[in-house]
Amino acid sequence: MSEPPRIIWSRPGNPTRQVATALGVTRAQLGAALHAIKKNARLRPNDDVRIYADGSVADASDEIIGNIYDEI
């Protein structure tokens, strides 16, 4: 059994530059990907999400709603 991916962002507000760096993307790419993922999941722009080290994005109920790399 493998370890679940590590959470790299789970705070309110916009992810920091360090999150983008950890994922190997620009902050602009991260922002655009998050907006697309939230829109597709019918979340509001200010709804909080969790970002995992593998690029997965989960909503407040821990359901995976998308992946940063799929949106770039």
Biopython code that builds the backbone (N, CA, C, O; Angstrom):
import numpy as np
from Bio.PDB.StructureBuilder import StructureBuilder

atoms = [
    (1, "MET", "N", (0.843, -1.185, 0.000)),
    (1, "MET", "CA", (0.000, 0.000, 0.000)),
    (1, "MET", "C", (0.889, 1.249, 0.000)),
    (1, "MET", "O", (1.811, 1.356, 0.808)),
    (2, "SER", "N", (0.615, 2.172, -0.888)),
    (2, "SER", "CA", (1.460, 3.361, -0.995)),
    (2, "SER", "C", (0.922, 4.495, -0.119)),
    (2, "SER", "O", (-0.251, 4.523, 0.255)),
    (3, "GLU", "N", (1.806, 5.404, 0.185)),
    (3, "GLU", "CA", (1.457, 6.580, 0.981)),
    (3, "GLU", "C", (0.605, 7.530, 0.148)),
    (3, "GLU", "O", (0.845, 7.675, -1.051)),
    (4, "PRO", "N", (-0.377, 8.176, 0.754)),
    (4, "PRO", "CA", (-1.132, 9.190, 0.008)),
    (4, "PRO", "C", (-0.232, 10.391, -0.280)),
    (4, "PRO", "O", (0.728, 10.634, 0.450)),
    (5, "PRO", "N", (-0.532, 11.133, -1.325)),
    (5, "PRO", "CA", (0.288, 12.320, -1.637)),
    (5, "PRO", "C", (0.259, 13.318, -0.473)),
    (5, "PRO", "O", (-0.726, 13.422, 0.257)),
    (6, "ARG", "N", (1.346, 14.033, -0.328)),
    (6, "ARG", "CA", (1.494, 15.039, 0.727)),
    (6, "ARG", "C", (0.719, 16.306, 0.360)),
    (6, "ARG", "O", (0.763, 16.758, -0.784)),
    (7, "ILE", "N", (0.012, 16.874, 1.338)),
    (7, "ILE", "CA", (-0.690, 18.147, 1.136)),
    (7, "ILE", "C", (0.342, 19.271, 1.144)),
    (7, "ILE", "O", (1.138, 19.387, 2.075)),
    (8, "ILE", "N", (0.320, 20.097, 0.099)),
    (8, "ILE", "CA", (1.247, 21.233, 0.054)),
    (8, "ILE", "C", (0.530, 22.569, 0.211)),
    (8, "ILE", "O", (1.180, 23.604, 0.356)),
    (9, "TRP", "N", (-0.797, 22.560, 0.184)),
    (9, "TRP", "CA", (-1.556, 23.796, 0.436)),
    (9, "TRP", "C", (-2.937, 23.434, 0.958)),
    (9, "TRP", "O", (-3.651, 22.633, 0.354)),
    (10, "SER", "N", (-3.308, 24.036, 2.094)),
    (10, "SER", "CA", (-4.647, 23.794, 2.635)),
    (10, "SER", "C", (-5.151, 24.991, 3.438)),
    (10, "SER", "O", (-6.002, 24.848, 4.316)),
    (11, "ARG", "N", (-4.623, 26.155, 3.133)),
    (11, "ARG", "CA", (-5.026, 27.369, 3.856)),
    (11, "ARG", "C", (-5.966, 28.217, 3.003)),
    (11, "ARG", "O", (-6.011, 28.063, 1.782)),
    (12, "PRO", "N", (-6.711, 29.106, 3.641)),
    (12, "PRO", "CA", (-7.537, 30.039, 2.862)),
    (12, "PRO", "C", (-6.659, 30.966, 2.024)),
    (12, "PRO", "O", (-5.501, 31.212, 2.363)),
    (13, "GLY", "N", (-7.206, 31.466, 0.954)),
    (13, "GLY", "CA", (-6.481, 32.420, 0.119)),
    (13, "GLY", "C", (-5.748, 31.755, -1.021)),
    (13, "GLY", "O", (-5.864, 30.549, -1.240)),
    (14, "ASN", "N", (-5.000, 32.552, -1.736)),
    (14, "ASN", "CA", (-4.267, 32.062, -2.903)),
    (14, "ASN", "C", (-2.997, 31.341, -2.493)),
    (14, "ASN", "O", (-2.309, 31.770, -1.567)),
    (15, "PRO", "N", (-2.676, 30.240, -3.179)),
    (15, "PRO", "CA", (-1.429, 29.525, -2.893)),
    (15, "PRO", "C", (-0.215, 30.415, -3.143)),
    (15, "PRO", "O", (-0.242, 31.302, -3.997)),
    (16, "THR", "N", (0.823, 30.169, -2.403)),
    (16, "THR", "CA", (2.045, 30.960, -2.494)),
    (16, "THR", "C", (2.914, 30.519, -3.675)),
    (16, "THR", "O", (2.657, 29.495, -4.309)),
    (17, "ARG", "N", (3.924, 31.300, -3.947)),
    (17, "ARG", "CA", (4.887, 30.980, -5.000)),
    (17, "ARG", "C", (5.559, 29.637, -4.726)),
    (17, "ARG", "O", (5.902, 28.915, -5.662)),
    (18, "GLN", "N", (5.751, 29.295, -3.443)),
    (18, "GLN", "CA", (6.388, 28.027, -3.077)),
    (18, "GLN", "C", (5.560, 26.820, -3.545)),
    (18, "GLN", "O", (6.116, 25.780, -3.898)),
    (19, "VAL", "N", (4.241, 26.966, -3.545)),
    (19, "VAL", "CA", (3.378, 25.879, -4.028)),
    (19, "VAL", "C", (3.610, 25.677, -5.520)),
    (19, "VAL", "O", (3.762, 24.543, -5.976)),
    (20, "ALA", "N", (3.639, 26.755, -6.275)),
    (20, "ALA", "CA", (3.902, 26.665, -7.714)),
    (20, "ALA", "C", (5.280, 26.048, -7.963)),
    (20, "ALA", "O", (5.426, 25.187, -8.831)),
    (21, "THR", "N", (6.268, 26.477, -7.222)),
    (21, "THR", "CA", (7.620, 25.944, -7.371)),
    (21, "THR", "C", (7.650, 24.453, -7.064)),
    (21, "THR", "O", (8.285, 23.685, -7.786)),
    (22, "ALA", "N", (6.968, 24.037, -5.996)),
    (22, "ALA", "CA", (6.926, 22.619, -5.629)),
    (22, "ALA", "C", (6.304, 21.767, -6.729)),
    (22, "ALA", "O", (6.670, 20.605, -6.904)),
    (23, "LEU", "N", (5.362, 22.349, -7.468)),
    (23, "LEU", "CA", (4.704, 21.628, -8.558)),
    (23, "LEU", "C", (5.439, 21.780, -9.887)),
    (23, "LEU", "O", (5.116, 21.096, -10.858)),
    (24, "GLY", "N", (6.426, 22.676, -9.934)),
    (24, "GLY", "CA", (7.189, 22.887, -11.164)),
    (24, "GLY", "C", (6.434, 23.672, -12.211)),
    (24, "GLY", "O", (6.642, 23.477, -13.408)),
    (25, "VAL", "N", (5.540, 24.577, -11.763)),
    (25, "VAL", "CA", (4.763, 25.415, -12.676)),
    (25, "VAL", "C", (4.923, 26.871, -12.254)),
    (25, "VAL", "O", (5.421, 27.158, -11.166)),
    (26, "THR", "N", (4.498, 27.784, -13.117)),
    (26, "THR", "CA", (4.529, 29.196, -12.739)),
    (26, "THR", "C", (3.317, 29.504, -11.863)),
    (26, "THR", "O", (2.346, 28.748, -11.841)),
    (27, "ARG", "N", (3.387, 30.588, -11.166)),
    (27, "ARG", "CA", (2.245, 30.991, -10.337)),
    (27, "ARG", "C", (1.025, 31.302, -11.208)),
    (27, "ARG", "O", (-0.109, 31.033, -10.810)),
    (28, "ALA", "N", (1.256, 31.866, -12.393)),
    (28, "ALA", "CA", (0.153, 32.151, -13.319)),
    (28, "ALA", "C", (-0.500, 30.856, -13.791)),
    (28, "ALA", "O", (-1.726, 30.772, -13.861)),
    (29, "GLN", "N", (0.314, 29.836, -14.119)),
    (29, "GLN", "CA", (-0.232, 28.544, -14.528)),
    (29, "GLN", "C", (-1.043, 27.914, -13.393)),
    (29, "GLN", "O", (-2.120, 27.365, -13.621)),
    (30, "LEU", "N", (-0.519, 27.999, -12.179)),
    (30, "LEU", "CA", (-1.218, 27.453, -11.021)),
    (30, "LEU", "C", (-2.563, 28.140, -10.833)),
    (30, "LEU", "O", (-3.579, 27.477, -10.626)),
    (31, "GLY", "N", (-2.572, 29.463, -10.904)),
    (31, "GLY", "CA", (-3.804, 30.216, -10.726)),
    (31, "GLY", "C", (-4.845, 29.887, -11.777)),
    (31, "GLY", "O", (-6.019, 29.696, -11.462)),
    (32, "ALA", "N", (-4.405, 29.820, -13.038)),
    (32, "ALA", "CA", (-5.334, 29.509, -14.129)),
    (32, "ALA", "C", (-5.884, 28.091, -13.986)),
    (32, "ALA", "O", (-7.071, 27.858, -14.214)),
    (33, "ALA", "N", (-5.032, 27.154, -13.615)),
    (33, "ALA", "CA", (-5.471, 25.767, -13.434)),
    (33, "ALA", "C", (-6.473, 25.661, -12.292)),
    (33, "ALA", "O", (-7.483, 24.967, -12.414)),
    (34, "LEU", "N", (-6.201, 26.344, -11.184)),
    (34, "LEU", "CA", (-7.131, 26.304, -10.051)),
    (34, "LEU", "C", (-8.480, 26.906, -10.412)),
    (34, "LEU", "O", (-9.520, 26.372, -10.025)),
    (35, "HIS", "N", (-8.475, 27.999, -11.142)),
    (35, "HIS", "CA", (-9.742, 28.614, -11.563)),
    (35, "HIS", "C", (-10.543, 27.655, -12.437)),
    (35, "HIS", "O", (-11.756, 27.529, -12.273)),
    (36, "ALA", "N", (-9.864, 26.978, -13.368)),
    (36, "ALA", "CA", (-10.553, 26.026, -14.241)),
    (36, "ALA", "C", (-11.101, 24.839, -13.443)),
    (36, "ALA", "O", (-12.229, 24.402, -13.670)),
    (37, "ILE", "N", (-10.313, 24.328, -12.526)),
    (37, "ILE", "CA", (-10.742, 23.189, -11.711)),
    (37, "ILE", "C", (-11.943, 23.577, -10.857)),
    (37, "ILE", "O", (-12.919, 22.831, -10.784)),
    (38, "LYS", "N", (-11.877, 24.731, -10.216)),
    (38, "LYS", "CA", (-13.002, 25.180, -9.380)),
    (38, "LYS", "C", (-14.256, 25.404, -10.216)),
    (38, "LYS", "O", (-15.358, 25.045, -9.800)),
    (39, "LYS", "N", (-14.090, 25.992, -11.385)),
    (39, "LYS", "CA", (-15.245, 26.230, -12.253)),
    (39, "LYS", "C", (-15.889, 24.911, -12.675)),
    (39, "LYS", "O", (-17.111, 24.773, -12.634)),
    (40, "ASN", "N", (-15.065, 23.940, -13.081)),
    (40, "ASN", "CA", (-15.579, 22.636, -13.502)),
    (40, "ASN", "C", (-16.275, 21.904, -12.359)),
    (40, "ASN", "O", (-17.195, 21.120, -12.592)),
    (41, "ALA", "N", (-15.838, 22.155, -11.121)),
    (41, "ALA", "CA", (-16.434, 21.506, -9.947)),
    (41, "ALA", "C", (-17.595, 22.328, -9.377)),
    (41, "ALA", "O", (-18.172, 21.980, -8.347)),
    (42, "ARG", "N", (-17.926, 23.425, -10.068)),
    (42, "ARG", "CA", (-18.995, 24.330, -9.637)),
    (42, "ARG", "C", (-18.737, 24.935, -8.255)),
    (42, "ARG", "O", (-19.656, 25.144, -7.463)),
    (43, "LEU", "N", (-17.462, 25.205, -7.996)),
    (43, "LEU", "CA", (-17.087, 25.920, -6.775)),
    (43, "LEU", "C", (-16.941, 27.395, -7.091)),
    (43, "LEU", "O", (-16.719, 27.777, -8.240)),
    (44, "ARG", "N", (-17.067, 28.216, -6.071)),
    (44, "ARG", "CA", (-16.827, 29.648, -6.239)),
    (44, "ARG", "C", (-15.324, 29.909, -6.212)),
    (44, "ARG", "O", (-14.571, 29.113, -5.652)),
    (45, "PRO", "N", (-14.881, 31.002, -6.803)),
    (45, "PRO", "CA", (-13.446, 31.308, -6.800)),
    (45, "PRO", "C", (-12.843, 31.392, -5.394)),
    (45, "PRO", "O", (-11.670, 31.071, -5.205)),
    (46, "ASN", "N", (-13.632, 31.819, -4.413)),
    (46, "ASN", "CA", (-13.079, 31.962, -3.065)),
    (46, "ASN", "C", (-13.270, 30.717, -2.197)),
    (46, "ASN", "O", (-12.924, 30.744, -1.016)),
    (47, "ASP", "N", (-13.811, 29.623, -2.751)),
    (47, "ASP", "CA", (-13.919, 28.375, -1.993)),
    (47, "ASP", "C", (-12.528, 27.786, -1.772)),
    (47, "ASP", "O", (-11.693, 27.788, -2.676)),
    (48, "ASP", "N", (-12.289, 27.283, -0.561)),
    (48, "ASP", "CA", (-10.983, 26.716, -0.216)),
    (48, "ASP", "C", (-10.822, 25.310, -0.787)),
    (48, "ASP", "O", (-11.781, 24.543, -0.873)),
    (49, "VAL", "N", (-9.597, 24.992, -1.173)),
    (49, "VAL", "CA", (-9.256, 23.666, -1.677)),
    (49, "VAL", "C", (-7.930, 23.226, -1.045)),
    (49, "VAL", "O", (-7.200, 24.026, -0.460)),
    (50, "ARG", "N", (-7.651, 21.942, -1.183)),
    (50, "ARG", "CA", (-6.348, 21.394, -0.795)),
    (50, "ARG", "C", (-5.606, 21.035, -2.069)),
    (50, "ARG", "O", (-6.197, 20.539, -3.028)),
    (51, "ILE", "N", (-4.305, 21.292, -2.070)),
    (51, "ILE", "CA", (-3.464, 20.931, -3.209)),
    (51, "ILE", "C", (-2.436, 19.922, -2.708)),
    (51, "ILE", "O", (-1.784, 20.129, -1.685)),
    (52, "TYR", "N", (-2.310, 18.833, -3.448)),
    (52, "TYR", "CA", (-1.383, 17.769, -3.085)),
    (52, "TYR", "C", (-0.136, 17.818, -3.959)),
    (52, "TYR", "O", (-0.151, 18.397, -5.045)),
    (53, "ALA", "N", (0.939, 17.207, -3.480)),
    (53, "ALA", "CA", (2.228, 17.244, -4.171)),
    (53, "ALA", "C", (2.180, 16.606, -5.555)),
    (53, "ALA", "O", (3.038, 16.894, -6.388)),
    (54, "ASP", "N", (1.192, 15.743, -5.822)),
    (54, "ASP", "CA", (1.074, 15.137, -7.149)),
    (54, "ASP", "C", (0.212, 15.976, -8.094)),
    (54, "ASP", "O", (-0.071, 15.558, -9.216)),
    (55, "GLY", "N", (-0.207, 17.172, -7.632)),
    (55, "GLY", "CA", (-1.018, 18.075, -8.443)),
    (55, "GLY", "C", (-2.510, 17.915, -8.246)),
    (55, "GLY", "O", (-3.290, 18.705, -8.778)),
    (56, "SER", "N", (-2.927, 16.903, -7.487)),
    (56, "SER", "CA", (-4.352, 16.708, -7.217)),
    (56, "SER", "C", (-4.908, 17.865, -6.406)),
    (56, "SER", "O", (-4.214, 18.456, -5.579)),
    (57, "VAL", "N", (-6.176, 18.179, -6.657)),
    (57, "VAL", "CA", (-6.869, 19.240, -5.937)),
    (57, "VAL", "C", (-8.143, 18.638, -5.348)),
    (57, "VAL", "O", (-8.914, 17.982, -6.049)),
    (58, "ALA", "N", (-8.354, 18.872, -4.044)),
    (58, "ALA", "CA", (-9.535, 18.345, -3.358)),
    (58, "ALA", "C", (-10.368, 19.490, -2.804)),
    (58, "ALA", "O", (-9.842, 20.540, -2.434)),
    (59, "ASP", "N", (-11.673, 19.271, -2.752)),
    (59, "ASP", "CA", (-12.567, 20.272, -2.169)),
    (59, "ASP", "C", (-12.610, 20.121, -0.654)),
    (59, "ASP", "O", (-11.865, 19.323, -0.086)),
    (60, "ALA", "N", (-13.475, 20.880, -0.002)),
    (60, "ALA", "CA", (-13.557, 20.886, 1.458)),
    (60, "ALA", "C", (-13.951, 19.534, 2.039)),
    (60, "ALA", "O", (-13.657, 19.248, 3.199)),
    (61, "SER", "N", (-14.615, 18.699, 1.241)),
    (61, "SER", "CA", (-15.010, 17.372, 1.729)),
    (61, "SER", "C", (-13.983, 16.302, 1.357)),
    (61, "SER", "O", (-14.267, 15.109, 1.464)),
    (62, "ASP", "N", (-12.799, 16.719, 0.924)),
    (62, "ASP", "CA", (-11.685, 15.836, 0.541)),
    (62, "ASP", "C", (-11.935, 15.018, -0.714)),
    (62, "ASP", "O", (-11.265, 14.010, -0.940)),
    (63, "GLU", "N", (-12.895, 15.441, -1.536)),
    (63, "GLU", "CA", (-13.123, 14.778, -2.817)),
    (63, "GLU", "C", (-12.179, 15.393, -3.850)),
    (63, "GLU", "O", (-12.105, 16.614, -3.983)),
    (64, "ILE", "N", (-11.462, 14.542, -4.574)),
    (64, "ILE", "CA", (-10.559, 15.038, -5.620)),
    (64, "ILE", "C", (-11.416, 15.591, -6.759)),
    (64, "ILE", "O", (-12.269, 14.896, -7.312)),
    (65, "ILE", "N", (-11.167, 16.852, -7.093)),
    (65, "ILE", "CA", (-11.979, 17.525, -8.119)),
    (65, "ILE", "C", (-11.193, 17.821, -9.390)),
    (65, "ILE", "O", (-11.763, 18.300, -10.370)),
    (66, "GLY", "N", (-9.893, 17.544, -9.385)),
    (66, "GLY", "CA", (-9.088, 17.797, -10.570)),
    (66, "GLY", "C", (-7.609, 17.679, -10.276)),
    (66, "GLY", "O", (-7.203, 17.345, -9.163)),
    (67, "ASN", "N", (-6.810, 17.960, -11.293)),
    (67, "ASN", "CA", (-5.360, 17.918, -11.150)),
    (67, "ASN", "C", (-4.759, 19.098, -11.913)),
    (67, "ASN", "O", (-5.109, 19.365, -13.063)),
    (68, "ILE", "N", (-3.855, 19.786, -11.245)),
    (68, "ILE", "CA", (-3.205, 20.965, -11.831)),
    (68, "ILE", "C", (-2.590, 20.615, -13.189)),
    (68, "ILE", "O", (-2.733, 21.376, -14.146)),
    (69, "TYR", "N", (-1.910, 19.477, -13.279)),
    (69, "TYR", "CA", (-1.205, 19.114, -14.511)),
    (69, "TYR", "C", (-2.155, 18.849, -15.672)),
    (69, "TYR", "O", (-1.768, 19.017, -16.828)),
    (70, "ASP", "N", (-3.369, 18.444, -15.396)),
    (70, "ASP", "CA", (-4.343, 18.227, -16.466)),
    (70, "ASP", "C", (-4.841, 19.531, -17.071)),
    (70, "ASP", "O", (-5.399, 19.527, -18.168)),
    (71, "GLU", "N", (-4.650, 20.637, -16.379)),
    (71, "GLU", "CA", (-5.143, 21.937, -16.827)),
    (71, "GLU", "C", (-4.070, 22.811, -17.466)),
    (71, "GLU", "O", (-4.358, 23.920, -17.916)),
    (72, "ILE", "N", (-2.846, 22.320, -17.508)),
    (72, "ILE", "CA", (-1.730, 23.117, -18.054)),
    (72, "ILE", "C", (-1.429, 22.671, -19.468)),
    (72, "ILE", "O", (-0.527, 23.212, -20.107)),
]
sb = StructureBuilder()
sb.init_structure("model")
sb.init_model(0)
sb.init_chain("A")
sb.init_seg("    ")
for serial, (resi, resn, name, xyz) in enumerate(atoms, 1):
    if name == "N":
        sb.init_residue(resn, " ", resi, " ")
    sb.init_atom(name, np.array(xyz, "f"), 0.0, 1.0, " ", f" {name:<3s}", serial, name[0])
structure = sb.get_structure()
